[in-house]
């Protein structure tokens, strides 16, 4: 996650409804990034195995 995201999160009060939505969005981004890395790793491993 980028530092700008966390800086913006610190500005939002804990009671603000937007905070929970942004946190969920951030978690979703993290999971998507990890999934992309994992799929890339698996593809590379499969390509090496096929050679």
Phi, psi and omega in degrees: 000148181274157184294330181297320179301312181292325177297318178293322179297324180293333181284337184271133181291157182293336181276346184291131180296331181296330182301313181294323178294320178292322177297316178297319178298319180295317178296319179299317178298317180299313181296321178295319179297317179294322179295318179298317179297317180296315179296321176297319178297316181296317179298316180297320180295319179294320180296318179294323182290327181284341182283000000 
